[in-house]
Amino acid sequence: MPGDSKALVRVSLDRNDVFVASVNRDSLRVFRSSAEGKLFMPQAMDAFLAYKGIDGTRHRQELYYGSGFYSQSGRRVRIPSGATEVSVIDFSGKSRSISDF
């Protein structure tokens, strides 16, 4: 982002995300993500999300508790369209498959 950026907000829509960025002494900048997927809301004890991508590569994503100032961000995760073999691993190491994310 060129200039003196101050804040970034992600707005999660149904299929993709919109990013709103503020720049000091300038106008707001708005960007729409081209990556599509479905939002997943993890349970309280979920620690990781694992899935197989459309190209066959395996991905593992940590489910953070907050990602902003004073942990004000939610734990929603966008699972890419075409992902398969989606599973969630909790803090005790137990895994469960999910299909209706």
Long-range contacts (C-beta under 8 A, 24 or more apart in sequence): 1-29, 12-39, 12-76, 12-78, 14-39, 15-81, 16-78, 17-78, 35-78, 35-80, 36-80, 36-81, 37-78, 37-79, 37-80, 37-81, 37-83, 38-78, 38-79, 38-81, 38-101, 39-76, 39-77, 39-78, 39-79, 40-76, 40-77, 40-78, 40-79, 40-98, 40-101, 41-75, 41-76, 42-75, 42-77, 42-88, 43-88, 43-90, 45-90, 45-91, 45-92, 46-88, 46-89, 46-90, 46-91, 47-89, 47-90, 47-91, 48-88, 48-89, 49-77, 49-79, 49-86, 49-87, 49-88, 49-89, 50-85, 50-86, 50-87, 50-88, 50-89, 50-95, 51-79, 51-80, 51-83, 51-84, 51-85, 51-86, 51-87, 52-83, 52-84, 52-85, 53-80, 53-82, 53-83, 54-80, 54-81, 54-82, 54-83, 59-83
